[in-house]
Amino acid sequence: MGATDRIIRIVLAALFSVLYFTGTITGTAGLVLLVLGGVFLATSLISYCPLYSLVGLNTCPKK
């Protein structure tokens, strides 16, 4: 996973958390976004996305 991809995932995870904890998005949609944000954060911290492996996508400039 490339650096740009990791940064975008971290920013999205932070945005989803803020939207949920401020009450802007609530209910099922809020919980889905919160879980998705957690997945984005986890995959960016470990620099690996299982979905990318399944579809053969690589955003890392080095091989």
CORVEN-V658144 format. One record per run of one state. SS is the DSSP state (H for helix, E for strand, C for the rest). FROM is the first residue (numbers start at 1). LEN is the number of residues. Records with the same first field share a line. If there is no record, write none. Layout:
SS = FROM-LEN + FROM-LEN
This chain:
C = 1-2 + 22-5 + 47-3 + 56-8
H = 3-19 + 27-20 + 50-6
